[in-house]
Amino acid sequence: MAIGLKTGGRKAGTENKTTKEIRTVLKSVINNELINIETLLNEMQPKERLEIVVKLIPYVLPKIETVRASFGEPTEHNFFD
C-alpha cells in the first residue's frame, strides 16, 4: 500500500455498521418514550416534573442572547462591549 493512499475499507462518510445499529435502537427507544412522556410527567411530583421540563427546554426553544444597543460611532469603551 502506498503511503497516504487509501486503497480499501469504507468510503469516507460511510457509517460504521455498529454505530448505525445502535442509532436505530436508540431512536426506537426515544420514540417510545416520547409517546409516553405526558403520562410519565403526570405521575411525577411537581418538583421532579419541573426539573425534567427545564432540562428539555433547550431542545425545543432556542437560547436567547442579550443584545446591547449603542448609538453613534463605536469608541474604545463600547466597541464589542
C-alpha positions, 0 to 999 in steps of 0.5 A: 500500500502506498503511503497516504493512499487509501486503497480499501475499507469504507468510503469516507462518510460511510457509517460504521455498521455498529454505530448505525445499529445502535442509532436505530435502537436508540431512536426506537427507544426515544420514540417510545418514550416520547409517546409516553412522556405526558403520562410519565410527567403526570405521575411525577411530583411537581418538583421532579416534573419541573426539573425534567421540563427545564432540562428539555427546554433547550431542545425545543426553544432556542437560547436567547442572547442579550443584545446591547444597543449603542448609538453613534460611532463605536469608541474604545469603551463600547466597541464589542462591549 
